[in-house]
Amino acid sequence: MEVTDVRYRVEVSKLIPFAAEILTKYGEDPEDAAITAEALAEADICGVRSHGFVRFGQYINRVKQGSLAVKTPVSIISESRNTALLDGHNGFGFVVCQKALEIARAKAEKSNIAFVSVKNSNHFGAAGIWASRLAGRDMVAFVGTNAEPIVSAPGGLGRAIGSNPFSWAAPAGKYGQLCLDISAGAMAQGKIWEYRRLNKPFPPHCWLGPDGVETTDPFYTDFAEFIMMPFGGHKGFGLAVMMEVFTSLLSGGPLDAEIPSLARDMDKQQHLTQFFCAISVETFRPLAEFVGDSERLIEYLHSLPVKEGAAPVMYPGEPEFISRRAALKDGLLIPETVVRELNELAESVGVAGAAQIFDQRLEMS
């Protein structure tokens, strides 16, 4: 059955304070609420809708259940000139990670390279946001997180390990940044909402049901019961396992298999672990030379021939770069289902102004 894709065009400058006000009504400090709202908006701006405001209600539900703390007093457990281990005290992952990357950048600016680990954190949205911010215009960054067991082993029937998303970013001059943001899973869990909203089948080799049977039906089981298949078989699975070394093993946090579900176990703390690695380009060579070569690399990729009817080759981060430019110029497109949830949450805590923010309804072709 064909479904009309209804969205609302929203000004980013209005949406962020609106969402932040809702968060403050639930007890988050205004400054921290702004960090959370900005990170969610950035995911939508970059076209990563699986990690944007579609998840807003999920975070609020965890606050209501007491599994996500509205106060985020990040503290330093241990540190050296180049490293730090932080405790997020179960606060919003966005706030924990913003503070972690600020520490990582400050250390890298003084000592050329830094690695910051975080424990007792929460879901931090799209990894690419943090790698991009950490890299800025002068560093190479590597960022990652562990996650609940949601990915199956190759040929496996059930949950084995987290999707363990990670991102690399580097400055690329006039092209913004090279930025790869992926996980070990064949498809982000948040995309299930989009496939359900549009009543579209999944691509093959992405999801198993709880019975271990592969499916392309987004309504095959409850949202939280789907099991991701690893991308590339043993390659994606191997990456997920090694990412656990950089996250849970280095920080001393729980293994993926010990982490409660973000969607199913709403009343249980996840205790996620993350890391932020920053390397100053100037440590190795002049920044201008590095950026020039980044631009040459991208122009080489753009020059590659493709088969008839195929899309031109894009560099990692280019789809997000294009989406971001369009969103900041023309406004952000938010699905009607997300707008409805934001409206309901705002009304429940007495936040006004939704009618003025969500006043441009569009039916997409």
C-alpha positions, 0 to 999 in steps of 0.5 A, spaced: 500 500 500 502 506 497 503 511 503 504 519 503 510 521 505 508 527 509 513 532 512 514 539 515 519 544 513 522 547 520 527 552 521 533 549 525 534 556 529 527 555 532 527 547 533 533 547 537 530 552 543 523 548 542 526 542 543 531 544 549 525 547 553 522 541 553 528 537 556 529 543 561 522 541 563 524 534 565 530 537 569 536 537 564 540 544 565 539 549 560 546 549 557 546 541 557 539 541 554 541 545 548 547 540 547 542 535 546 537 538 542 543 541 537 546 534 536 539 531 535 538 537 530 545 536 527 543 528 525 537 530 521 541 536 518 546 531 515 540 527 513 541 521 518 534 521 520 535 514 524 539 518 529 535 525 529 529 527 533 525 520 531 529 518 537 527 524 542 521 520 545 525 514 546 530 519 551 524 522 554 521 515 556 528 513 559 528 519 563 521 518 566 523 511 567 529 513 571 534 509 567 537 516 564 539 521 569 537 529 567 543 531 570 550 530 567 556 531 572 562 528 568 568 527 572 575 525 571 577 518 573 584 518 571 588 522 566 595 523 563 598 528 558 595 525 552 589 521 555 583 521 560 578 516 563 571 520 564 565 517 568 559 520 565 554 518 571 549 516 567 547 522 564 545 524 557 550 521 552 550 528 548 552 532 554 558 527 556 561 526 549 561 534 548 565 534 554 569 528 552 571 531 545 573 538 548 578 535 553 580 530 547 581 537 543 585 541 548 590 535 550 591 534 542 592 541 541 598 541 547 600 534 546 599 533 538 595 526 540 589 525 545 585 519 547 579 520 551 575 514 554 568 514 557 564 510 561 557 510 564 555 514 558 548 513 554 546 513 547 550 518 543 546 519 537 550 519 530 558 518 531 559 522 525 557 528 529 562 527 534 568 525 529 566 531 525 566 536 531 573 533 534 576 533 527 574 541 526 579 544 521 586 541 523 585 534 526 584 527 524 579 524 529 577 517 531 570 516 535 566 510 537 561 507 542 559 500 544 552 498 544 547 493 546 547 486 543 543 487 537 548 484 531 548 476 530 554 472 528 555 470 521 550 464 520 548 466 527 540 465 530 540 470 535 544 477 538 551 476 539 554 483 539 553 491 539 553 494 532 558 498 535 558 505 531 564 508 529 567 514 525 573 517 522 573 524 520 579 529 517 579 536 514 578 537 506 578 544 505 572 547 500 569 540 501 568 540 508 571 534 511 572 526 509 567 523 514 566 516 515 560 514 519 558 506 520 556 501 524 557 493 524 550 492 522 547 492 515 542 497 517 541 502 523 535 500 528 532 507 527 531 506 520 526 501 522 521 507 523 522 510 517 521 503 513 515 502 517 512 510 516 513 509 508 510 502 508 517 499 504 520 493 505 527 492 507 533 491 503 535 483 503 540 481 508 539 486 513 534 483 519 532 477 522 526 476 526 527 473 534 526 466 531 532 467 527 529 468 520 531 473 515 525 478 513 524 484 509 518 486 512 518 492 517 512 489 521 515 482 522 516 483 529 516 488 534 521 494 533 525 492 539 525 485 537 529 485 530 536 482 530 541 486 525 545 482 520 552 484 520 555 487 514 560 483 510 559 477 514 565 476 518 568 483 516 563 487 520 562 482 525 570 482 526 570 490 526 564 490 532 568 485 536 575 489 535 571 496 537 569 493 544 577 493 545 577 500 544 570 501 548 568 497 554 575 493 555 579 500 555 574 503 559 572 498 564 565 498 562 560 492 561 561 488 555 556 488 549 552 482 552 551 485 559 548 491 556 540 492 557 536 494 550 535 501 549 528 500 546 526 494 550 529 495 557 527 502 558 528 502 566 535 499 566 541 503 565 546 502 559 552 504 562 555 505 555 562 506 553 565 511 548 572 513 546 575 520 542 581 520 539 584 526 536 591 527 532 593 534 530 595 534 522 601 539 524 604 533 528 606 530 521 606 535 516 603 543 514 596 543 515 595 547 508 599 541 504 594 536 508 588 539 506 590 540 499 591 533 498 585 531 501 581 536 496 586 532 490 583 525 493 576 528 493 577 530 486 580 524 484 574 520 486 569 525 483 573 523 476 572 516 477 568 513 471 561 509 473 557 504 469 551 507 465 545 509 469 550 509 476 550 515 480 557 519 480 562 516 486 562 520 492 567 521 498 565 519 505 561 525 508 559 528 501 551 526 502 551 529 509 555 535 506 550 536 501 544 535 506 547 540 511 547 545 506 540 544 503 537 544 510 541 550 513 539 554 507 531 551 506 530 548 512 529 541 515 524 536 513 521 533 519 516 527 518 509 528 521 510 522 526 516 525 529 512 532 529 506 529 532 510 526 538 514 533 539 507 536 539 505 531 544 511 532 549 511 539 549 503 540 550 504 535 556 509 539 560 506 546 558 511 548 552 508 553 547 510 555 540 509 548 536 504 551 531 509 557 529 514 552 528 511 546 525 506 551 520 509 548 513 506 541 512 508 538 505 506 532 501 513 529 498 513 526 492 
